[in-house]
């Protein structure tokens, strides 16, 4: 239930990334003029840490390398800007398993484990 609340806010989060003061760069993957995916990137030159934020691939193109290409692009963008560490966060539940596999395929590994504690009331 708690994760559903987070997932439900994704539309608002995506809209907020488009603002000029958001601090995020947003890139789209297109095929013949149709958007088939997007990835957001935040670059912190002070800490030299970059973050891959909200991202998605259209379900029709899942498993076809679009996500991998977007993460490769994001990581190259980070390198161009002198970023030394790239981060990405995702849910630990079953619905986020495809995202975890995609991030692991792109070379990410769990280095800073965290736990989100919940209590139903």
C-alpha positions, 0 to 999 in steps of 0.5 A: 500500500505504501509503495502504491502511494509512491508509484501513484505520484510518478506523474507529478514527479515527471511533470516537476522534472520539466521545470527549468529550476528542477535541477534535473536533465530529462532525455527521451528515447525516440523511434521514428519520432515516437517517444518510447522511453525517457530518463532523468539525470541529476548532476552534482558537480560539488559532490561529483555524484550523479543520479539516474532518477525517474525513467521508463520504457514503453511496455511495447519496447521492454526487453529490446535494449532501450533501457540499456541504451538510456542508462549508457547515455546517462552514464556517459553524460555523467562522465562528460560532466566529471561525475565520479559516482552514479546512483540509482534507487528503486523499490525492493518489491516484486513489481520493481524486479525488472528495474533492478535487473536493468540497473544491474545489467547497466553495472549498478550494484547494491553498495549502500543498503537501505531499508524503508520501514512501514507500519500499518495503522 
